[in-house]
Amino acid sequence: MSMPESGTTSKMLAQTNNYVPKQPTHIECSIEKTLDAIGGKWSFLVLRELFGGTKRFGELQKKIKAISPKSLTETLRHLEEEGVLERTAYPTVPVTVEYTLTPKGQDLHQILKEMKLWAAKWS
């Protein structure tokens, strides 16, 4: 068995050490995870309202005038699935449903305050 020349070995090592995959592996980013948990454009407005306390669906819809019932429902479901808010249904006729932020949701308050300050400074 013949040994490769030292130049060939160096060349092979250089190729191995500089290998860049055609499809890069996903690198987790905590900012990306936060944005995924918060969700779409309506989430910020829903969170803003819930920072003031527990609200019912109708109250949220009145406060966020431009949101459709479908978008509000989807946003609330997403935030509930992410553990940002809690949905409580009461056995009344019709059913009364209230939404409250969880501790995870409350932790977003300072982040959104800072975003508001940034917008005020740069807008």
N, C-alpha and C positions, 0 to 999 in steps of 0.2 A: 504494500500500500504506500503510495507516495504522499509526501507531506506537501501542502500547498505552500507556495512561496510566501514570504512574510508580507510582501506588498498586497497579495491577494487577501490574506487574512485581515490585514488592516482595513482593506476596502470593504470586506464583508461586515466587519464590526461597525464601521462607520455607517453602512447602510442599515444595520440592525438598530443602532442607537438613534438614528435620525428617522426612524420609521414613523410616518404619519398615516393613520388609517384613512381610507377613502370616505368612510362615514364615521365621524368622530363619536366617541362614546359620550353619553349624556353626563354632564357634571351638574350635580344638584346645587342650586343657589337658594339661599334662604329668602332673598327678596322675591324670587320667582314663586317659592312656596307660599309666601304671604299673599302675593297677588292672586294666586290660584285659590287660596282660602277665601279671600274677599270676594272674588268673582267679577262680574261685569260692571258696567257704568252705573247701574242703579243701586248697587250695593252701598256705595258711599252715602247716598242720600237716605237709604233705609237706616244705615248705621247712625247717621246724624240724628234722625228722629228718635231712635231707640236709646241714644245716650241720655235723652231726657226722661226715660222711664218706659214702662210697659205700654204697649200700644196694641189696638185691635186693627184688623185689616182695613176697615173703613177709615179709621183715623190716619193710617199711613197713606192711603190713597188720596185723602183730602189734602194732606200736607205736601205730597209729591204729585202735583197736578198733572204733569206731562206723562206719567207712567200709566200704561194700560194694565187692566186687571191680570192679564196673562203674564206680562213681564214682572209684575209685583209678585205673583204666585211663584214664578220660576226663581226669582231672586230670593224670596223667603225660603223656599225649599233648599236651594243651594247653600245658603247661610246656615240652615239647620243641619244639613248633611255634614258641613264642615265643623260643626260644633260651636259656631259663633253666636247663634241664638237658640232659644228654646221656645217651642210651640206648645201652648197649653189649651186644650179644648174642654169646654164646660158643657155638661148635658142639659142645655136649655133648648127652647124652640124659638127661633132657629139656634143652631149651635153657636156659642160664643167662643171665639178663638183669640188668644192673646199671645203676643210675641215679646220676649224679654231677652236681653243680652246675657250670655253666660260670662263667667270670668274671662274666658278666652276672648270674647267679644269686647268686654270692657277694656281689655288690654290694648285694643286698637285705638282707644280714645286719644291718647297722647300723640300717636302717629298721625292721625287725621288732623289734630290741632296744629301740628307742625306743618302739614301740607297746606292748611288754610293760611297760616302765617306766611309761608313761602309765596303763595299765590297773591296775597295782599301786597307783599314787597315787590314782586316782579310783574304784576299785571298792570 
